[in-house]
Amino acid sequence: MIDFYALTSPNVVKIFLMLEECELPYKMIPVDVWKGDQFSPEFTKINPNQKIPAIVDHEGPGGQPITIFESGAILQYLGEKTGKFIPKDARQRYEMLQWLMVQMTSVGPMFGQFVHLSRFAPKGSDYGVSRYRSEVLRLFDLYEKRLSSSAFIGGNEYTIADMATWPWLRNYETFGINLASRAHVVAWVQKIAAREAVKRALAKIGAITSTRETASDDDKDRFFGRGRYARAS
């Protein structure tokens, strides 16, 4: 059994997809980040970085429990555990891994900062909004070019690179992206959405509740590390 510490963010959705695709038994344990659950001593023991997702596999290597945090590491671990969604051929595996790293190092940070500055930051953040929106558009164009010559993000087969990227690119309306000139991205988003495991994952995610809509200003300050929670040194 795998304990899966989660809520509903794109980085969490990745792991829902992988667990459902691999049909692994798991128990979802909600971590309401808007309430500050991630800062509890109990969760900090699981992930000292105090972020979700994280898993505890009670049947890890050698039959012993293992804790894994960071979504990319979790995807790789589950892929190696099951022998699924990671190419066995070395060249194909590294082709896939480099695209996984693009998501981890570019898509996640750039998209995340754009959402934060455009939706949560105080007025006067025009430079930041413009900077990150430009990067979001550049990355959509990168994936459009990639998918014009490749069936999937990581190559010719569905892999953890797709699972890592899909939760971000599927939200193109949230980012205000016009996909009229990005038909390959649209087709790929729809192709992944049609998978039965993805449908199961989204159904489970849709049933999760949090205090996001009722979070106080202090809750939001704690979550974003601002106000009295900001670090000056």
C-alpha positions as CSV (number, residue, x, y, z in Angstrom):
1,M,0.0,0.0,0.0
2,I,1.2,3.5,-0.8
3,D,0.3,6.5,1.3
4,F,-0.2,9.5,-1.0
5,Y,-0.1,12.9,0.6
6,A,-1.9,15.2,-1.8
7,L,-4.4,17.9,-2.7
8,T,-5.3,19.1,-6.2
9,S,-2.3,21.1,-7.7
10,P,-0.8,20.1,-11.0
11,N,2.2,18.5,-9.3
12,V,-0.2,16.3,-7.4
13,V,-2.3,15.5,-10.4
14,K,0.9,13.9,-12.0
15,I,1.0,11.3,-9.3
16,F,-2.7,10.6,-9.4
17,L,-2.3,9.8,-13.1
18,M,0.7,7.5,-12.5
19,L,-0.9,5.6,-9.6
20,E,-4.1,5.1,-11.7
21,E,-2.2,4.1,-14.8
22,C,-0.2,1.5,-12.9
23,E,-3.2,0.4,-10.9
24,L,-1.3,0.5,-7.7
25,P,-3.1,0.3,-4.4
26,Y,-2.9,3.7,-2.6
27,K,-4.5,5.7,0.1
28,M,-4.9,9.4,-0.5
29,I,-4.1,11.5,2.6
30,P,-5.3,15.1,2.2
31,V,-2.8,17.8,3.1
32,D,-4.7,21.1,3.1
33,V,-2.0,23.5,2.2
34,W,-4.3,26.5,2.6
35,K,-4.8,25.5,6.3
36,G,-1.0,25.0,6.8
37,D,-1.1,21.2,7.1
38,Q,2.2,21.0,5.2
39,F,4.0,22.7,8.1
40,S,2.9,20.2,10.8
41,P,5.7,18.2,12.5
42,E,4.2,15.0,11.2
43,F,4.3,16.0,7.6
44,T,7.7,17.7,7.9
45,K,9.1,14.3,8.8
46,I,7.8,13.0,5.5
47,N,8.9,15.9,3.5
48,P,11.4,18.4,5.1
49,N,10.7,20.8,2.1
50,Q,7.0,21.0,3.4
51,K,5.4,20.6,0.0
52,I,3.1,18.1,-1.7
53,P,3.1,15.6,-3.2
54,A,4.9,12.9,-1.2
55,I,4.4,9.2,-0.9
56,V,5.3,6.5,1.6
57,D,5.5,3.1,-0.1
58,H,5.1,0.5,2.6
59,E,6.4,-2.1,0.1
60,G,9.5,-0.4,-1.1
61,P,12.9,-1.8,-2.1
62,G,13.7,-5.0,-0.2
63,G,10.1,-5.0,1.2
64,Q,10.9,-2.1,3.5
65,P,9.0,1.3,3.6
66,I,10.4,4.2,1.6
67,T,9.5,7.8,1.5
68,I,9.7,9.8,-1.7
69,F,9.0,13.5,-2.2
70,E,9.2,15.8,-5.3
71,S,6.9,14.9,-8.1
72,G,9.6,14.0,-10.7
73,A,11.3,11.7,-8.3
74,I,8.0,10.0,-7.4
75,L,7.2,9.4,-11.1
76,Q,10.6,7.9,-11.7
77,Y,10.3,5.8,-8.6
78,L,6.9,4.4,-9.5
79,G,8.0,3.8,-13.1
80,E,11.0,1.8,-11.9
81,K,8.9,0.0,-9.3
82,T,6.4,-1.2,-11.9
83,G,8.5,-1.3,-15.0
84,K,5.9,1.0,-16.8
85,F,6.0,4.3,-18.6
86,I,9.8,4.6,-18.7
87,P,11.4,3.3,-21.9
88,K,13.7,0.4,-21.5
89,D,15.9,1.4,-24.4
90,A,18.6,3.7,-23.1
91,R,18.4,6.2,-25.9
92,Q,14.6,6.4,-25.7
93,R,14.8,6.7,-21.9
94,Y,17.2,9.7,-22.0
95,E,15.1,11.3,-24.7
96,M,12.1,11.0,-22.3
97,L,14.1,12.1,-19.2
98,Q,15.2,15.4,-20.8
99,W,11.6,16.3,-21.6
100,L,10.7,15.4,-18.0
101,M,13.3,17.8,-16.9
102,V,11.9,20.5,-19.1
103,Q,8.7,20.2,-17.2
104,M,10.4,20.2,-13.8
105,T,12.7,23.1,-14.4
106,S,10.7,25.3,-16.8
107,V,7.0,24.6,-17.0
108,G,6.4,24.2,-13.3
109,P,8.3,27.3,-12.2
110,M,7.3,29.6,-15.1
111,F,3.6,28.6,-15.1
112,G,3.5,28.7,-11.3
113,Q,5.0,32.2,-11.1
114,F,2.7,33.5,-13.8
115,V,-0.4,32.2,-12.0
116,H,0.8,33.7,-8.7
117,L,1.7,37.1,-10.1
118,S,-1.4,37.4,-12.2
119,R,-3.9,36.1,-9.6
120,F,-2.5,36.6,-6.1
121,A,0.1,39.4,-6.2
122,P,-0.8,43.0,-5.4
123,K,-1.2,45.5,-8.2
124,G,2.0,46.9,-9.6
125,S,3.4,43.5,-10.7
126,D,3.1,44.3,-14.4
127,Y,6.7,43.5,-15.2
128,G,6.5,40.1,-13.5
129,V,3.2,39.2,-15.2
130,S,4.6,40.1,-18.6
131,R,7.9,38.3,-18.0
132,Y,6.2,35.0,-17.0
133,R,3.4,35.2,-19.5
134,S,6.1,35.5,-22.2
135,E,7.8,32.3,-20.9
136,V,4.5,30.5,-20.7
137,L,3.8,31.3,-24.4
138,R,7.3,30.3,-25.3
139,L,6.9,26.9,-23.7
140,F,3.5,26.3,-25.4
141,D,5.3,27.0,-28.7
142,L,8.1,24.6,-27.7
143,Y,5.6,21.8,-27.1
144,E,3.7,22.6,-30.2
145,K,6.9,22.1,-32.2
146,R,7.7,19.0,-30.3
147,L,4.3,17.4,-30.8
148,S,4.3,18.2,-34.5
149,S,6.9,15.6,-34.9
150,S,6.4,13.3,-31.9
151,A,3.3,11.3,-30.9
152,F,4.0,12.1,-27.2
153,I,6.2,14.5,-25.2
154,G,8.9,12.0,-24.4
155,G,8.9,10.1,-27.8
156,N,6.7,7.7,-29.6
157,E,5.1,6.2,-26.5
158,Y,3.2,7.5,-23.5
159,T,5.5,8.0,-20.6
160,I,6.0,9.8,-17.3
161,A,7.0,12.9,-19.3
162,D,3.4,13.2,-20.6
163,M,2.0,12.6,-17.1
164,A,4.3,15.4,-15.7
165,T,3.4,17.9,-18.4
166,W,-0.3,17.3,-19.1
167,P,-1.7,18.7,-15.7
168,W,-0.1,22.0,-16.7
169,L,-0.8,22.3,-20.4
170,R,-4.4,21.1,-20.0
171,N,-5.1,24.4,-18.1
172,Y,-4.4,26.6,-21.1
173,E,-7.7,28.5,-20.5
174,T,-6.5,29.4,-17.0
175,F,-3.4,30.9,-18.6
176,G,-5.4,32.8,-21.2
177,I,-3.7,30.9,-24.0
178,N,-5.1,31.0,-27.5
179,L,-4.5,27.6,-29.0
180,A,-5.8,28.3,-32.5
181,S,-2.2,28.1,-33.8
182,R,-1.2,25.3,-31.4
183,A,-3.4,22.4,-32.8
184,H,-0.9,19.7,-31.9
185,V,-1.0,20.7,-28.2
186,V,-4.8,20.6,-28.3
187,A,-4.8,17.2,-29.9
188,W,-2.4,15.8,-27.4
189,V,-4.3,17.3,-24.4
190,Q,-7.5,15.6,-25.7
191,K,-5.7,12.3,-26.4
192,I,-4.4,12.1,-22.8
193,A,-7.8,13.2,-21.4
194,A,-9.5,10.2,-23.1
195,R,-7.5,7.6,-21.2
196,E,-9.5,5.7,-18.7
197,A,-6.9,6.0,-16.0
198,V,-6.9,9.8,-16.5
199,K,-10.7,9.9,-16.2
200,R,-10.5,7.9,-12.9
201,A,-7.8,10.2,-11.6
202,L,-9.8,13.4,-12.4
203,A,-12.9,12.0,-10.8
204,K,-11.0,11.4,-7.6
205,I,-9.4,14.8,-7.7
206,G,-12.8,16.4,-8.3
207,A,-14.1,15.0,-5.0
208,I,-11.3,16.6,-2.9
209,T,-12.2,19.6,-0.9
210,S,-10.0,22.2,0.8
211,T,-10.2,25.6,2.6
212,R,-8.8,27.5,-0.4
213,E,-12.0,29.5,-1.0
214,T,-12.4,30.3,2.7
215,A,-8.7,30.9,3.6
216,S,-8.1,34.0,5.6
217,D,-5.5,36.6,4.6
218,D,-3.2,35.2,7.2
219,D,-3.6,31.7,5.8
220,K,-2.7,33.0,2.4
221,D,0.3,34.9,3.7
222,R,1.6,31.8,5.4
223,F,1.1,29.7,2.3
224,F,2.9,32.3,0.0
225,G,5.5,33.2,2.6
226,R,4.6,36.8,2.6
227,G,3.5,39.5,5.2
228,R,4.6,38.4,8.6
229,Y,5.9,35.1,7.2
230,A,8.3,36.7,4.8
231,R,12.0,36.1,5.4
232,A,14.3,39.1,5.4
233,S,17.5,37.3,6.1
